[in-house]
Amino acid sequence: MKKYYWPLIISISLALGVLLGGFVVSASQKGRSGFYTNHNKLKLNRLLDFIEQEYVDNVNTDSIVDKTVSTILEQLDPHSIYIAKNDMQSVTESMKGSFVGIGVQYYFYKDSIAVIKEIANGPAMKAGVKAGDRILKADDITLFGKNISTDTIAAVLRGAENTDVVLSIYRKTTGKTFDIVVNRQPIPIKSVDVAIKLEDGKGYIKINRFASTTYNEFRVALEKLVAADISGLVLDLRDNGGGYMDQAIKMLDDLLDKGLVVVKTINKGGQETVNKSRGNGIFTEKPLYVLIDENSASASEIIAGAIQDNDRGVIVGRRSFGKGLVQRELMLGDGSAIRLTTARYYTPSGRSIQKSYSNGIKSYNDDFKSRYEHGELYAADSIKVADSLQFKTLKGKIVYGGGGIVPDLFVPIAEKHGEENTIMLMRSNIVNYFVFGEIDKDRNKFTSMKQAEVFAYVQNSDKVYKGFIKHLEASNLFFKLDSKKELIKRYLAAEFINQLYGPNEYYTWLMKTDPMIIAIDKKK
């Protein structure tokens, strides 16, 4: 393993491993009475008073409190976290599944806001904004130049529902500048990325997180695929860090027969809550495959565990993250909140899949590196399981607790050692940025091409590949990638299709060469 790859591996894996939590419920915090609790509160209050009144320099005690709360929670477990007031809006929007805005995906490209895509049927699309447009101003507020902050951009493009914003647009394809009035509306933040029918007849649904809208999105997607007479279903939970537990439970209702245990939770007082499927499922008989990897956590593991323990389907991929803790969101009264672990959850067979955090948060977060070094990402027989934590599924198959869901069908992270670094690179934003720039050079040409022509344009020559290498070098990224040229071309072609045609076409192309999809087909 070359040293210059490690920063990329670690940064990407840790970013993907930042989990939303398994069960989040807003509630007011109720204190417990008692001498020691009150004494500790008094001690902290006095300390803050002394600092404010007596300390030699002026100090921002708000920041001290924030750090203190975070430090206290770090002593508990890796998933009890503090959410500062300034972060609550974005966190809430993500879990709520929507925000109010104009409905575009954009980059700050070079020195201006460049529209990558318009949200389908969103306010910007209806007003006439197109991919490739530059947004120069919003209500006379300049949005180009090196010093424009992301906060400024968000502040002017978002706003109250049904309010208008006047956008000054430069359209590169025509060389014209003009104004467009856009009425701000709720914009969905989708948790179901795509729902398509694959070439072999199976349905495919990709879910990126479990927000408050996830089940409704999933149900609509599943109904569409069932109506298309799919022969089976692939549920892709790779890189899905979790979210609301109730959404996962509702999804399992559609996949399991009535009366089967879905998940159990046990709180501090030992109270056990058992959730069972209610029997209103619309996909309970045909083959089911659940894709997981080392970044599938929390609610994703609840689904994988329930499907595996009830012998409903095949779990495909690599051992999941290993998060079996339940969080509750508690507001602190000033707009900030904590997510406090209040229970543990168990799969239907009684497994706890929470991996150990006894060696501290750093060791916990370095688990990806540890798995790589022990060869687990490449070989199923390198997966560490505790024989003392054996459990049985409904049909008697042996499964293990103590650190994630072990798949029924193992698929390595890459075909060859070192290839995983290239895959991670090709899934990063640097690829999206490069492809946008290539399309932007002659958008009219690319929009007139068919998908097969776009794919051939990238695959059949080294022009785009060499341009990408130069782009990396301009960003001070120097990798020896010629041996991975065909892999890189495949991802570049897919991103061209993504930006020109959308997620359905993008995933259709990717699934043709996806190792987990290929492994399922070979198993048959």
Salt bridges, closest charged atoms under 4 A:
GLU93 OE1 - ARG158 NH1 2.51
ASP133 OD2 - ARG171 NH2 2.79
GLU199 OE2 - LYS512 NZ 3.63
ASP200 OD2 - LYS202 NZ 2.18
GLU223 OE2 - ARG219 NE 2.96
ASP229 OD1 - LYS286 NZ 3.29
ASP236 OD1 - LYS206 NZ 3.71
ASP236 OD2 - ARG238 NH2 2.77
ASP239 OD2 - ARG427 NH2 2.12
ASP253 OD2 - ARG278 NE 2.94
ASP254 OD1 - ARG219 NH1 2.53
GLU294 OE1 - ARG318 NE 2.77
ASP309 OD1 - ARG351 NH2 2.51
GLU329 OE1 - ARG339 NE 3.13
ASP366 OD2 - LYS362 NZ 2.85
ASP367 OD2 - LYS355 NZ 3.21
ASP367 OD2 - ARG371 NE 2.65
GLU376 OE2 - ARG319 NE 2.81
GLU376 OE2 - ARG371 NH1 3.74
ASP408 OD1 - LYS397 NZ 2.91
GLU438 OE2 - LYS441 NZ 2.78
ASP440 OD2 - ARG134 NH2 2.63
ASP440 OD2 - LYS172 NZ 3.17
ASP462 OD2 - LYS485 NZ 3.12
ASP462 OD1 - LYS489 NZ 2.83
GLU486 OE2 - LYS489 NZ 3.89
ASP514 OD2 - ARG238 NH2 3.07
ASP521 OD1 - LYS202 NZ 2.95
